[in-house]
Amino acid sequence: MDALHVDYKTSEITDDTAYLLSSEANAQHLQKSIEQEHQGKVTKLNLDDIWKL
């Protein structure tokens, strides 16, 4: 298996969570997704299954 090295540096600018929650519409969508997960309304895939889509 080949490995891919990707540099990832954290900073206030690249904080993914803050970015995702920065708009009200996106925050609401994420909250809805979290609620669906808690209710079991999700489809779980492993990494190998993703490549089959």
Buried (B, 14 or more C-beta within 10 A) or exposed (E): EEEEEEEEEEEEEEEEEEEEEEEEEEEEEEEEEEEEEEEEEEEEEEEEEEEEE
